[in-house]
Amino acid sequence: MYGLAELRLFAAIAQLGSISAAARQLQLSPAAASAALKRLEQGLAARLLQRSTRALRLTAEGEQFLDHCRQALAALDEGQALLQRGQQAASGLIRLAVPSDLAHGLLSQLLDEFQQAHPHIQLQLQVGDGLADLLRDQVELAIRYGELADSRLVARPLCRSPQRLCAAPAYLARRGAPRVPAQLAEHDCLCFFKAGQLDQCWRFYRDGEALEVTVSGPRSANDSALVHRWALAGWGLIYKAELDLHEDLRAGRLLPIELDGVQTETVSLNALYHSGRYLPMRTRLLLTHLQDGFARPASPAL
């Protein structure tokens, strides 16, 4: 039979890549560590590690079991900590993956509020518009626009935001504004990457039917905040969530453009986490705070 000690040993071996290093960390003799690992493998009826004279690596079964092992240990550690500290404040580190533009806008304000309410919780942000590998990057929550494509992830809706087509006053004074979707081909359109691909297909709706327009322009980037700055500098048209643009629209730094006969797309903003990963209390608190924050009447989201 195996127990908690064997699980902790296996997790340490996977992290350190060495049975002897894990034994030292857990204050075990190498022989005791090897015996504990053998008990675990016998109890599971599976080989977890492939040993050779040069390296130690996880088997396919070991990789599969490791994620569940870490979840179980995290849940047990949190339960023990809750019992020990009673009603003391939540603490620890939360790793977040967030879109670059949103990180500098409303989300930043919500994170400020959260840490003021929970000063013992630390936040580590992975800022960018690429797809985060939640398991590989040890990200607990990823904030992303759009529909869920990965069945291994759970999506908790935060809000919905209409897309806005807009440009800086300087660009419109120089080039004028398009009036119909087909005229977008005559304009400089600033594009950025979504889900790892350059988004040059802007979607609108006419009488409930999708209308997709292929656009191009002098600049594109994998950073939506940079593309936003280019639009402010007058380099071209931008088409993105009002949630990211509302401050500049309100201040007149960007001007909205209405195309005849079509409506803009509405996009969803979700908090994503891995379906098989245990969410600590601190992460659940943050998720609730974000849902409440984006639902406020003052929020530009729907």
C-alpha positions in Angstrom: 0.0 0.0 0.0 1.0 3.6 -0.5 0.0 6.8 1.2 0.7 10.6 1.3 4.4 10.2 1.9 4.8 8.2 -1.3 2.8 10.7 -3.3 5.0 13.6 -2.0 8.1 11.6 -2.9 6.9 11.0 -6.5 6.0 14.7 -7.0 9.4 15.7 -5.7 11.2 13.2 -8.0 9.3 14.6 -11.0 10.2 18.1 -10.0 13.8 17.5 -9.3 14.5 14.8 -11.8 16.4 12.7 -9.3 15.5 10.1 -6.7 18.5 11.0 -4.6 17.7 14.8 -4.8 14.1 14.1 -3.8 15.3 11.9 -0.9 17.5 14.7 0.4 14.7 17.2 0.2 12.4 15.0 2.1 15.1 13.9 4.5 15.0 10.2 3.5 17.8 7.8 2.7 18.2 6.8 -0.9 17.2 3.2 0.0 14.1 4.4 1.8 13.1 6.6 -1.2 13.6 3.7 -3.6 11.5 1.4 -1.4 8.7 4.1 -1.2 8.7 4.5 -5.0 8.5 0.8 -5.4 5.5 0.6 -3.0 3.7 3.4 -5.0 4.3 1.6 -8.4 3.2 -1.7 -7.0 0.1 -0.1 -5.5 -0.8 1.5 -8.8 0.2 -1.5 -10.8 2.0 0.8 -13.2 5.6 1.9 -13.9 5.9 5.6 -13.3 9.6 6.2 -14.0 11.9 5.0 -16.6 15.4 4.6 -15.1 18.7 4.4 -17.0 22.3 5.1 -16.2 22.1 8.5 -17.7 18.6 9.8 -17.0 15.4 9.5 -15.2 12.2 10.3 -17.0 8.5 9.8 -16.5 6.7 7.1 -18.4 3.4 7.9 -20.1 1.6 6.5 -17.1 3.8 8.6 -14.8 3.0 11.8 -16.7 -0.7 11.0 -16.5 -0.6 10.3 -12.8 1.6 13.3 -11.9 -1.1 15.9 -12.6 -3.6 14.1 -10.4 -1.0 13.6 -7.8 -0.2 17.3 -7.7 -3.9 18.2 -7.5 -4.4 15.9 -4.6 -1.4 17.2 -2.7 -2.5 20.8 -3.3 -6.0 20.1 -2.0 -4.6 18.3 1.1 -2.1 21.1 1.8 -4.8 23.8 1.5 -7.2 21.8 3.8 -4.4 21.4 6.3 -3.5 25.1 6.1 -7.2 26.1 6.5 -7.4 24.1 9.7 -4.2 25.5 11.0 -4.9 29.1 10.4 -8.6 29.1 11.0 -10.1 32.3 9.6 -6.8 34.0 8.7 -6.6 35.7 5.3 -6.1 33.8 2.1 -2.5 33.9 0.8 -0.2 32.5 -1.9 0.6 33.1 -5.5 -1.8 33.1 -8.4 -0.4 32.9 -12.0 -2.6 34.6 -14.6 -2.4 34.7 -18.4 -4.2 37.9 -19.6 -4.5 39.7 -23.0 -2.1 42.6 -23.3 -4.7 45.3 -24.0 -7.0 44.2 -21.2 -4.1 44.0 -18.7 -3.6 47.8 -19.0 -7.3 48.6 -18.7 -10.3 47.5 -16.7 -8.6 44.2 -15.6 -5.8 46.2 -14.0 -8.3 48.1 -11.9 -10.0 44.9 -10.8 -6.7 43.3 -9.8 -5.8 46.4 -7.8 -9.1 46.1 -5.9 -8.5 42.4 -5.3 -5.1 42.8 -3.8 -6.3 45.6 -1.6 -8.9 43.3 -0.2 -6.4 40.3 -0.1 -3.0 41.7 0.6 -1.4 38.3 1.3 -2.2 37.0 -2.2 0.5 37.6 -4.8 -0.3 37.9 -8.6 2.0 36.9 -11.4 0.8 38.0 -14.8 1.7 36.4 -18.1 0.7 39.2 -20.5 0.2 38.5 -24.2 -2.4 37.4 -26.7 -1.0 33.9 -27.5 -2.5 30.7 -26.3 -1.3 29.7 -22.9 -0.6 26.1 -22.1 -2.1 26.1 -18.6 -0.4 22.9 -17.5 3.0 23.5 -19.0 3.1 27.2 -17.9 1.6 26.4 -14.4 -1.1 29.0 -15.1 -4.1 28.8 -12.9 -6.4 31.2 -14.8 -6.3 32.4 -18.4 -8.4 35.4 -19.4 -9.3 35.2 -23.1 -11.7 36.5 -25.6 -13.7 34.2 -27.9 -15.2 30.7 -27.8 -13.6 27.8 -26.0 -11.8 25.5 -28.4 -9.9 23.2 -26.0 -12.2 20.6 -24.4 -9.8 20.1 -21.5 -10.6 23.6 -20.3 -13.5 25.0 -18.3 -14.8 28.5 -19.3 -16.3 30.7 -16.7 -18.0 33.7 -18.5 -17.0 37.1 -17.3 -18.8 39.4 -19.8 -19.7 40.1 -23.4 -18.4 43.1 -25.3 -19.4 44.5 -28.7 -16.5 45.0 -31.2 -15.9 48.6 -32.3 -14.5 49.8 -35.6 -12.7 53.0 -35.0 -9.7 55.2 -35.9 -7.8 58.3 -34.6 -9.1 61.7 -35.7 -5.8 62.3 -37.6 -6.3 59.2 -39.7 -9.9 60.0 -40.5 -9.0 63.6 -41.5 -6.4 62.2 -43.9 -8.2 59.2 -45.4 -11.9 59.6 -44.5 -14.1 56.9 -43.1 -15.4 53.8 -44.8 -19.1 53.7 -45.2 -19.8 50.1 -46.3 -17.8 46.9 -45.5 -16.4 46.7 -49.0 -14.6 50.0 -48.5 -12.4 48.5 -45.8 -10.2 47.1 -48.6 -9.3 50.7 -49.5 -8.1 51.5 -45.9 -5.1 50.6 -43.7 -6.4 48.1 -41.2 -4.3 47.2 -38.2 -4.5 43.5 -37.3 -3.2 41.4 -34.5 -3.0 37.7 -33.7 -5.8 35.7 -32.1 -5.3 32.1 -31.0 -1.9 32.1 -32.7 -3.2 33.3 -36.1 -3.2 36.7 -37.7 -6.8 37.9 -37.7 -7.3 39.6 -41.1 -10.9 38.5 -41.4 -13.2 41.0 -39.7 -16.8 39.8 -39.0 -19.9 41.8 -39.1 -23.6 40.9 -39.3 -26.3 41.8 -41.8 -29.9 40.7 -40.9 -28.4 38.1 -38.5 -26.1 36.6 -41.2 -22.4 36.7 -40.8 -20.4 38.9 -43.2 -16.6 38.4 -43.2 -14.4 41.0 -44.8 -10.7 40.3 -45.5 -8.5 43.3 -44.6 -4.9 44.3 -44.7 -2.7 47.1 -43.6 0.9 48.4 -43.2 1.4 46.9 -39.7 0.4 43.9 -37.7 1.6 42.4 -34.4 1.1 39.6 -31.9 0.5 42.3 -29.2 -3.0 43.8 -29.3 -1.9 46.7 -27.0 0.8 47.7 -29.5 -1.8 47.6 -32.3 -4.1 49.8 -30.1 -1.2 52.3 -29.8 -0.7 52.3 -33.5 -4.4 53.2 -34.0 -4.0 56.1 -31.5 -1.0 57.3 -33.5 -3.1 57.4 -36.7 -1.7 54.4 -38.5 -5.1 52.9 -39.5 -8.4 51.4 -38.5 -8.8 49.1 -35.5 -11.5 46.5 -34.8 -11.6 45.1 -31.3 -13.6 44.8 -28.2 -15.1 48.0 -26.8 -14.0 46.8 -23.4 -10.4 47.6 -24.5 -11.2 50.9 -26.3 -13.9 52.6 -24.2 -11.5 55.1 -22.4 -10.1 56.3 -25.8 -13.6 56.4 -27.3 -14.9 58.4 -24.4 -12.0 60.9 -24.5 -12.2 61.3 -28.3 -8.8 59.9 -28.9 -10.5 57.3 -31.1 -13.7 57.9 -33.1 -16.3 55.2 -33.8 -17.1 54.3 -37.4 -20.6 52.9 -38.3 -20.8 50.9 -41.5 -24.1 51.1 -43.3 -26.4 48.0 -43.1 -24.3 45.9 -40.7 -23.8 45.4 -37.0 -20.5 44.6 -35.3 -19.7 41.3 -33.7 -20.1 40.7 -30.0 -17.3 38.7 -28.3 -17.3 36.8 -25.0 -14.6 37.2 -22.3 -14.0 34.1 -20.3 -11.8 32.9 -17.4 -10.3 29.5 -18.4 -8.9 26.8 -16.2 -8.0 23.2 -16.7 -10.9 20.8 -16.0 -8.7 18.4 -14.1 -6.9 21.0 -11.9 -7.8 21.8 -8.4 -8.5 25.5 -7.8 -7.2 26.8 -4.5 -9.3 29.1 -2.4 -7.3 32.1 -3.4 -8.0 31.4 -7.1 -11.7 30.9 -6.4 -11.8 34.3 -4.6 -10.2 36.0 -7.6 -12.6 34.3 -10.1 -15.6 35.5 -8.0 -14.1 39.0 -7.8 -13.6 39.2 -11.6 -17.1 38.0 -12.3 -18.6 40.6 -10.0 -16.3 43.3 -11.3 -17.2 42.8 -15.0 -20.9 42.6 -14.1 -21.0 46.1 -12.5 -23.2 48.6 -14.1 -20.3 51.0 -14.6 -18.4 48.3 -16.7 -18.5 48.9 -20.5 -19.2 45.2 -20.9 -22.6 43.8 -21.6 
